[in-house]
């Protein structure tokens, strides 16, 4: 009877460990163009696999992380990154959330001030009746 051979796992080379770490780091920063809300690292779409392969090839070619990101944004646009650069085309994307927050805070504070400063309307007849009742109870005691 034949015995199954024990499988031996080759230890990865030091450069492969560093390359894999860079690939994971870059893949977490890049967006899958098909899934849109998934990172390149977590997506299983065929295009994501192609992009990971392209990133791996660029790492092997000696490109730095900014060079790889620049290459991908030149090719696929700023949408491929989770942190688009601050430039004229993305100005609204960067400035709209803080602007909306400030507008919301302004409207909230204005509403709070309006509630505090608006006196409640009092019917003069009811006020007179309350004064008579109050004055009448204080005289009887």
Backbone torsions as a table, in degrees:
resi	resn	phi	psi	omega
1	UNK	NA	138.4	-178.0
2	UNK	-86.0	137.6	176.4
3	UNK	-91.3	137.4	176.4
4	UNK	-66.8	140.0	179.8
5	UNK	-75.4	141.5	177.7
6	UNK	-74.7	129.4	-179.7
7	UNK	-79.0	135.9	178.0
8	UNK	-111.0	134.3	179.5
9	UNK	-100.3	126.5	179.5
10	UNK	-74.8	136.8	177.2
11	UNK	-72.9	133.5	-179.7
12	UNK	-68.6	147.4	177.6
13	UNK	-69.8	157.2	-177.4
14	UNK	-59.7	-38.0	-179.7
15	UNK	-67.9	-33.5	178.0
16	UNK	-66.8	-37.1	178.1
17	UNK	-64.7	-45.0	178.8
18	UNK	-65.5	-40.3	179.3
19	UNK	-65.7	-41.3	178.1
20	UNK	-65.5	-37.3	177.7
21	UNK	-64.5	-42.7	177.6
22	UNK	-65.4	-40.1	178.4
23	UNK	-61.1	-44.4	178.6
24	UNK	-64.3	-41.6	179.7
25	UNK	-62.6	-47.5	179.9
26	UNK	-67.7	-39.6	-179.0
27	UNK	-65.3	-29.3	177.6
28	UNK	-74.3	-26.5	-179.5
29	UNK	-86.2	-17.6	-175.4
30	UNK	-102.1	147.6	-177.1
31	UNK	-99.0	141.4	173.1
32	UNK	-71.2	129.7	-177.0
33	UNK	-75.4	-18.9	178.9
34	UNK	-89.6	-48.6	-176.0
35	UNK	-81.2	-25.5	175.3
36	UNK	66.5	-43.5	-180.0
37	UNK	-105.3	13.8	176.0
38	UNK	-114.4	147.4	175.7
39	UNK	-75.4	163.8	178.1
40	UNK	-63.0	-31.0	-178.9
41	UNK	-68.9	-36.2	-175.0
42	UNK	-95.5	-10.9	-177.4
43	UNK	-79.4	144.4	177.0
44	UNK	-111.9	13.1	179.2
45	UNK	-69.3	147.9	179.2
46	UNK	-57.5	-37.2	178.6
47	UNK	-65.9	-36.8	177.7
48	UNK	-64.0	-39.6	177.6
49	UNK	-63.7	-40.9	177.7
50	UNK	-63.3	-42.2	179.5
51	UNK	-66.3	-39.7	176.7
52	UNK	-62.8	-39.8	177.7
53	UNK	-63.5	-41.1	178.9
54	UNK	-64.9	-41.1	177.3
55	UNK	-63.3	-42.7	179.0
56	UNK	-60.7	-41.7	178.7
57	UNK	-65.4	-39.4	178.5
58	UNK	-66.9	-37.0	176.2
59	UNK	-63.5	-44.5	179.5
60	UNK	-64.2	-30.3	179.6
61	UNK	-77.2	-9.6	176.8
62	UNK	96.2	10.9	178.0
63	UNK	-70.0	147.0	176.2
64	UNK	-81.3	166.4	179.9
65	UNK	-58.8	-46.3	177.6
66	UNK	-61.8	-34.2	177.9
67	UNK	-66.3	-40.2	180.0
68	UNK	-66.0	-45.2	179.4
69	UNK	-64.1	-40.5	177.9
70	UNK	-61.9	-42.8	178.5
71	UNK	-60.7	-45.1	-177.6
72	UNK	-69.8	-37.2	178.2
73	UNK	-71.3	-32.8	175.1
74	UNK	-64.8	-36.3	-175.9
75	UNK	-83.3	-40.9	-172.8
76	UNK	-115.0	-6.3	-179.8
77	UNK	94.9	172.1	-177.5
78	UNK	-67.2	-18.1	-178.0
79	UNK	-62.3	-23.5	-176.9
80	UNK	-68.8	-18.2	179.4
81	UNK	-102.9	148.7	175.0
82	UNK	-77.3	-23.5	179.7
83	UNK	-117.6	85.4	-179.2
84	UNK	-65.0	150.2	-178.8
85	UNK	-69.1	156.2	178.3
86	UNK	-85.3	103.5	178.2
87	UNK	-150.5	178.3	-172.7
88	UNK	-56.7	-40.4	-178.2
89	UNK	-69.5	-25.4	-177.9
90	UNK	-109.7	11.8	-177.7
91	UNK	-59.1	-45.9	179.6
92	UNK	-63.1	-38.1	178.8
93	UNK	-61.2	-38.3	-178.7
94	UNK	-81.7	-36.1	-172.5
95	UNK	-93.6	-22.8	-176.7
96	UNK	-63.7	-46.8	-179.8
97	UNK	-59.5	-47.7	178.1
98	UNK	-65.5	-33.9	178.7
99	UNK	-65.1	-43.3	177.6
100	UNK	-64.0	-37.6	177.6
101	UNK	-63.4	-45.2	179.1
102	UNK	-64.3	-40.9	178.0
103	UNK	-63.2	-43.2	178.4
104	UNK	-62.1	-43.1	177.8
105	UNK	-64.5	-41.5	178.2
106	UNK	-60.0	-46.6	-179.5
107	UNK	-65.3	-38.3	178.0
108	UNK	-64.3	-47.3	179.3
109	UNK	-63.6	-39.1	178.4
110	UNK	-63.5	-40.2	179.2
111	UNK	-66.6	-41.0	178.9
112	UNK	-64.3	-44.5	178.8
113	UNK	-63.5	-39.1	-179.0
114	UNK	-64.3	-39.6	179.2
115	UNK	-67.2	-38.8	-179.1
116	UNK	-71.3	-38.8	-173.0
117	UNK	-86.3	-16.9	-178.6
118	UNK	-80.9	112.9	177.7
119	UNK	-72.4	147.2	178.7
120	UNK	-75.7	144.4	-179.3
121	UNK	-76.4	129.8	-178.1
122	UNK	-116.2	131.6	176.9
123	UNK	-76.2	122.9	-178.5
124	UNK	-58.0	-34.2	-179.9
125	UNK	-66.8	-41.2	178.7
126	UNK	-67.3	-37.9	178.8
127	UNK	-64.2	-42.1	178.2
128	UNK	-64.7	-40.5	179.1
129	UNK	-65.0	-39.2	178.5
130	UNK	-67.2	-37.6	178.5
131	UNK	-66.4	-42.2	178.3
132	UNK	-61.3	-44.1	-179.2
133	UNK	-64.9	-42.4	-179.9
134	UNK	-66.1	-46.3	178.4
135	UNK	-64.9	-35.4	179.8
136	UNK	-68.8	-37.2	179.7
137	UNK	-75.7	-30.4	-179.3
138	UNK	-75.4	-27.1	178.4
139	UNK	-75.8	-29.9	-176.0
140	UNK	-78.8	-19.0	-176.5
141	UNK	-86.4	NA	NA
